[in-house]
Amino acid sequence: MYKKKFKVILVGLGNIGMMYDLKSKKKNNFFTHSKSIKFSKDFVLKAGVEISSSKRKLFEKIFKLPVFKNLNSALDKIDANLVIIATNENNHVKLLKRISGCKKIKYIILEKPGGRNFKELKYMFRISEKNNIRLFLNYFRMYDEYYSKEIKNLFSKKNIDVVANYKRGIRNNCSHIINFLLMLNTPKSQKDIKFSFFKKHSEEKKKVLNVSWNKSKAIFINPDIKKFSFVKIQVFSNLNYILSNNDFSEFDLYKKKKSVMLSGNSEFKFLKTLKNKNKDKYQKFFYDRFKENVKNYKFYKKNSLFTSYIIDRMSLIN
């Protein structure tokens, strides 16, 4: 396991890079890379990179650290071994290629979904590994034991049926749902993932997407509900049923009844609510566990690539 501290250059000081936590009134929230790293025992924030002069001034004022307009200057002047790319996905490949040419960088954390398409993400993994760099995508739930163990154990090695309602697009929010479902039942290969679609009503333009792999069957629905961002996810097995709240921080767990009455009783009975204690520290928890999670690099790479592949296919169908 890596024992030294990670010395970080943060590229991109927008919402996920810095701004979300500045907009929040809660001191114990950790929604950004900059604040999470500042309070992490394993990381040291060394510098920022940002094209906006106003954000550079704000970063310098808050963190009292160097900030650069371009990545080249930061890599030349700052002693770092890890780079976070928190910028628009359109320039991810260009930035990653520049970082990969810097021998001192050993890790890259890339904002999801990691490039404009599956082909780009595969290329970025290939270039990184060629230069002895491990690339991690910031699907923070993938690294959280609440999801990877507590919830996953309910459905391990079982047939599951999923109804997933999402908002704000496939690449933005639905990608988190896809990545989460892949943890519950990971495909053996890309060939195992099948796609189909149907329209809820003949006059509707929106399509309902069916995606299946191994023992999983998922229906993805894009609803017209403005007040929600994620909406919800429902996962059924032959024994259990879980229903998420809007941000995935809680799941209501139901157990299947031994006998189902014909009087209209529900097939499942409520058992308990599973709450994620790290709800307000999602991003910080990712960094707190990063050293431990490095050893599972191959699994995270596999899941990130599967997620990107499904996103591409769903986007084409929709």
PLY file of the C-alpha trace (Angstrom):
ply
format ascii 1.0
element vertex 318
property float x
property float y
property float z
element edge 317
property int vertex1
property int vertex2
end_header
0.00 0.00 0.00
1.14 3.53 -0.79
2.46 5.02 2.50
3.46 8.55 1.54
1.07 11.46 1.14
-0.45 12.24 -2.22
0.70 15.65 -3.48
-2.08 17.09 -5.62
-2.53 19.48 -8.51
-6.22 20.27 -8.99
-7.17 21.15 -12.58
-10.52 22.93 -12.74
-11.89 25.13 -9.95
-15.55 25.10 -10.98
-18.46 23.50 -9.11
-16.99 20.09 -8.25
-13.49 21.53 -8.00
-14.22 24.30 -5.50
-17.52 26.15 -5.83
-20.14 23.73 -4.44
-18.72 23.95 -0.91
-18.39 27.73 -1.09
-22.09 27.97 -1.96
-23.08 25.66 0.90
-23.80 27.10 4.36
-23.01 23.80 6.10
-19.42 23.57 7.35
-19.50 19.77 7.58
-20.40 19.26 3.92
-17.64 17.99 1.63
-18.85 18.15 -1.95
-15.69 19.37 -3.71
-12.18 18.12 -4.39
-10.46 21.17 -2.91
-12.18 21.14 0.50
-12.01 17.34 0.81
-8.28 17.32 0.13
-7.66 20.22 2.51
-9.10 18.18 5.38
-7.66 14.80 4.36
-4.73 13.31 6.29
-3.44 11.43 3.22
-3.44 14.30 0.71
-1.72 17.65 0.36
-3.13 20.20 -2.06
-0.14 21.82 -3.75
-1.68 23.99 -6.49
-4.68 24.74 -8.66
-5.13 25.25 -12.40
-7.98 27.37 -13.79
-8.54 29.53 -16.88
-10.94 31.91 -15.06
-9.03 34.76 -13.41
-11.78 35.36 -10.83
-11.69 31.73 -9.68
-7.89 31.77 -9.57
-8.02 34.80 -7.26
-10.65 33.12 -5.09
-8.60 29.91 -4.80
-5.46 31.86 -3.92
-7.34 33.84 -1.27
-8.94 30.79 0.37
-6.17 28.19 0.15
-3.07 30.44 0.11
-1.55 28.25 -2.60
-0.14 28.77 -6.11
-2.65 28.75 -8.94
-1.88 28.63 -12.65
-3.71 29.48 -15.84
-2.40 26.40 -17.67
-1.43 22.86 -16.72
2.05 22.96 -18.27
3.22 25.64 -15.84
1.86 23.73 -12.86
3.54 20.44 -13.87
6.86 22.22 -14.45
6.89 24.13 -11.16
4.99 21.99 -8.64
6.20 18.80 -6.96
3.17 16.51 -7.28
2.40 12.83 -7.84
-1.37 13.03 -8.40
-3.49 15.20 -10.70
-7.25 15.68 -10.46
-9.00 16.61 -13.70
-12.24 18.39 -12.81
-12.90 20.13 -16.12
-15.28 19.80 -19.05
-15.04 16.33 -20.59
-14.25 17.81 -24.01
-10.63 18.49 -23.01
-9.99 15.41 -20.85
-7.94 13.59 -23.48
-5.73 16.60 -24.16
-5.03 17.15 -20.46
-4.43 13.46 -19.77
-1.92 13.15 -22.61
0.04 16.09 -21.18
-0.02 14.59 -17.67
1.01 11.15 -18.93
4.22 12.64 -20.29
5.21 13.76 -16.78
7.10 10.91 -15.08
6.54 12.14 -11.52
2.73 11.73 -11.81
1.58 8.28 -10.66
-2.18 8.78 -10.24
-4.95 10.65 -12.04
-8.48 11.18 -10.72
-10.84 12.01 -13.57
-14.34 13.44 -13.33
-17.03 11.11 -14.60
-18.05 9.97 -17.15
-14.41 10.32 -18.30
-14.25 11.70 -21.80
-16.82 12.22 -24.53
-17.41 8.52 -25.21
-16.37 4.95 -24.49
-13.64 5.00 -27.14
-11.98 8.03 -25.54
-12.08 6.50 -22.07
-10.47 3.27 -23.28
-7.76 5.35 -24.92
-7.14 7.31 -21.70
-6.76 4.13 -19.66
-4.36 2.74 -22.26
-2.19 5.89 -22.34
-2.15 6.14 -18.54
-1.11 2.54 -17.98
1.53 2.78 -20.70
3.10 5.52 -18.57
2.68 3.64 -15.25
-0.19 5.85 -14.10
-3.34 4.55 -12.44
-6.50 6.31 -13.57
-9.56 6.50 -11.30
-12.97 7.93 -12.22
-14.80 9.98 -9.61
-17.87 7.78 -9.22
-17.52 8.25 -5.47
-20.25 5.72 -4.60
-18.18 3.00 -6.25
-15.53 3.37 -3.52
-17.95 3.61 -0.57
-18.51 0.44 1.48
-22.14 1.44 2.08
-22.79 0.68 -1.59
-20.03 -1.81 -2.40
-20.70 -4.05 0.61
-23.80 -3.23 2.67
-26.22 -2.83 -0.25
-24.42 -5.23 -2.58
-24.58 -8.08 -0.05
-28.39 -8.00 -0.23
-28.32 -9.00 -3.88
-25.07 -10.90 -4.29
-25.36 -13.81 -6.80
-29.12 -13.29 -7.19
-31.39 -12.42 -10.07
-32.38 -8.77 -9.79
-34.95 -6.59 -11.55
-34.47 -2.84 -11.52
-36.65 0.17 -12.26
-34.51 3.32 -12.45
-36.02 6.78 -12.84
-33.48 9.48 -13.64
-33.34 13.17 -14.44
-30.87 15.59 -16.07
-29.69 13.24 -18.79
-27.95 9.90 -19.25
-24.37 11.17 -18.98
-24.98 13.43 -16.01
-27.13 11.63 -13.43
-28.07 8.32 -15.00
-24.38 7.42 -15.21
-24.29 7.24 -11.38
-27.22 4.83 -11.39
-25.60 2.64 -14.04
-22.32 2.52 -12.13
-24.15 1.60 -8.92
-26.09 -1.23 -10.58
-22.90 -2.64 -12.09
-21.54 -3.04 -8.56
-24.52 -5.16 -7.53
-23.92 -7.60 -10.36
-20.85 -6.98 -12.49
-20.90 -8.29 -16.10
-18.27 -10.81 -17.08
-17.65 -9.08 -20.39
-18.98 -6.34 -22.63
-20.70 -8.97 -24.80
-22.97 -9.91 -21.87
-24.67 -6.48 -21.91
-27.86 -6.40 -24.01
-30.06 -3.44 -24.97
-33.65 -2.92 -26.12
-36.27 -0.17 -25.94
-39.99 0.53 -26.21
-42.26 3.57 -26.08
-44.66 3.94 -23.17
-47.31 5.31 -25.52
-47.31 5.41 -29.30
-47.47 9.21 -29.39
-44.53 9.69 -27.00
-41.08 10.53 -28.32
-39.24 9.37 -25.19
-38.14 5.74 -25.12
-37.97 3.45 -22.11
-34.65 1.63 -22.18
-34.07 -1.97 -21.13
-30.52 -3.04 -20.26
-29.64 -6.54 -19.09
-26.50 -8.45 -18.11
-25.86 -11.68 -16.22
-28.73 -11.93 -13.74
-29.72 -8.25 -13.93
-32.56 -6.63 -15.86
-32.91 -2.85 -15.64
-35.53 -0.48 -17.00
-34.41 3.16 -17.29
-37.08 5.86 -17.40
-36.46 9.59 -17.85
-39.43 11.22 -16.05
-40.69 14.76 -16.25
-40.30 15.64 -12.57
-38.61 19.01 -12.21
-38.16 19.08 -8.43
-35.97 15.96 -8.35
-32.43 15.48 -9.59
-31.95 11.71 -9.31
-35.54 10.64 -8.62
-35.36 6.99 -7.46
-34.23 3.45 -8.03
-36.04 0.21 -7.13
-34.21 -3.12 -6.99
-36.04 -6.45 -6.62
-34.73 -9.95 -5.99
-36.62 -13.11 -5.05
-36.19 -12.18 -1.37
-35.42 -8.47 -1.03
-36.64 -5.16 -2.34
-34.96 -1.77 -1.86
-36.21 1.71 -2.70
-33.80 4.65 -2.73
-34.36 8.23 -1.70
-33.53 11.02 -4.12
-29.75 11.12 -3.64
-29.06 7.42 -2.90
-28.05 8.16 0.69
-30.86 5.98 2.07
-32.51 2.75 0.96
-35.70 1.37 2.46
-35.29 -2.40 2.76
-38.26 -4.73 2.36
-38.34 -8.50 2.81
-40.61 -10.81 0.86
-43.46 -12.27 2.85
-43.61 -16.03 3.26
-47.15 -16.09 1.98
-48.99 -13.51 -0.05
-52.65 -12.99 0.76
-55.12 -12.37 -2.04
-56.72 -9.53 -0.11
-54.43 -6.90 -1.60
-51.61 -7.15 0.91
-48.21 -6.09 -0.38
-45.85 -8.87 -1.44
-43.05 -7.23 0.59
-43.02 -5.94 4.17
-40.87 -3.06 5.37
-37.88 -4.12 7.45
-35.61 -1.09 8.01
-33.97 1.94 6.43
-30.30 1.65 5.52
-28.65 5.04 5.95
-25.27 6.15 4.68
-23.43 7.87 7.55
-21.13 9.58 5.06
-23.93 11.40 3.26
-22.51 14.90 3.77
-18.92 13.79 3.20
-19.21 11.87 -0.07
-16.18 13.44 -1.70
-14.01 13.47 1.43
-14.81 9.80 2.08
-13.50 9.00 -1.40
-10.16 10.55 -0.45
-10.12 9.09 3.07
-10.34 5.59 1.57
-8.21 6.20 -1.50
-5.05 4.49 -0.23
-7.06 1.39 0.62
-8.93 1.45 -2.70
-5.81 1.69 -4.85
-5.37 -2.07 -4.55
-8.76 -2.61 -6.25
-7.74 -0.60 -9.30
-8.62 -3.34 -11.83
-12.19 -3.64 -10.54
-12.76 0.12 -10.63
-11.33 0.32 -14.13
-13.59 -2.50 -15.31
-16.72 -0.94 -13.81
-15.87 2.52 -15.16
-15.44 1.14 -18.68
-18.68 -0.86 -18.50
-20.47 2.29 -17.32
-19.11 4.32 -20.22
-20.06 1.59 -22.71
-23.67 1.47 -21.44
-23.91 5.28 -21.49
-22.84 5.34 -25.13
-25.33 2.67 -26.20
-28.20 4.24 -24.24
-27.44 7.67 -25.72
-27.56 6.24 -29.25
-30.86 4.46 -28.66
-32.46 7.46 -26.94
0 1
1 2
2 3
3 4
4 5
5 6
6 7
7 8
8 9
9 10
10 11
11 12
12 13
13 14
14 15
15 16
16 17
17 18
18 19
19 20
20 21
21 22
22 23
23 24
24 25
25 26
26 27
27 28
28 29
29 30
30 31
31 32
32 33
33 34
34 35
35 36
36 37
37 38
38 39
39 40
40 41
41 42
42 43
43 44
44 45
45 46
46 47
47 48
48 49
49 50
50 51
51 52
52 53
53 54
54 55
55 56
56 57
57 58
58 59
59 60
60 61
61 62
62 63
63 64
64 65
65 66
66 67
67 68
68 69
69 70
70 71
71 72
72 73
73 74
74 75
75 76
76 77
77 78
78 79
79 80
80 81
81 82
82 83
83 84
84 85
85 86
86 87
87 88
88 89
89 90
90 91
91 92
92 93
93 94
94 95
95 96
96 97
97 98
98 99
99 100
100 101
101 102
102 103
103 104
104 105
105 106
106 107
107 108
108 109
109 110
110 111
111 112
112 113
113 114
114 115
115 116
116 117
117 118
118 119
119 120
120 121
121 122
122 123
123 124
124 125
125 126
126 127
127 128
128 129
129 130
130 131
131 132
132 133
133 134
134 135
135 136
136 137
137 138
138 139
139 140
140 141
141 142
142 143
143 144
144 145
145 146
146 147
147 148
148 149
149 150
150 151
151 152
152 153
153 154
154 155
155 156
156 157
157 158
158 159
159 160
160 161
161 162
162 163
163 164
164 165
165 166
166 167
167 168
168 169
169 170
170 171
171 172
172 173
173 174
174 175
175 176
176 177
177 178
178 179
179 180
180 181
181 182
182 183
183 184
184 185
185 186
186 187
187 188
188 189
189 190
190 191
191 192
192 193
193 194
194 195
195 196
196 197
197 198
198 199
199 200
200 201
201 202
202 203
203 204
204 205
205 206
206 207
207 208
208 209
209 210
210 211
211 212
212 213
213 214
214 215
215 216
216 217
217 218
218 219
219 220
220 221
221 222
222 223
223 224
224 225
225 226
226 227
227 228
228 229
229 230
230 231
231 232
232 233
233 234
234 235
235 236
236 237
237 238
238 239
239 240
240 241
241 242
242 243
243 244
244 245
245 246
246 247
247 248
248 249
249 250
250 251
251 252
252 253
253 254
254 255
255 256
256 257
257 258
258 259
259 260
260 261
261 262
262 263
263 264
264 265
265 266
266 267
267 268
268 269
269 270
270 271
271 272
272 273
273 274
274 275
275 276
276 277
277 278
278 279
279 280
280 281
281 282
282 283
283 284
284 285
285 286
286 287
287 288
288 289
289 290
290 291
291 292
292 293
293 294
294 295
295 296
296 297
297 298
298 299
299 300
300 301
301 302
302 303
303 304
304 305
305 306
306 307
307 308
308 309
309 310
310 311
311 312
312 313
313 314
314 315
315 316
316 317
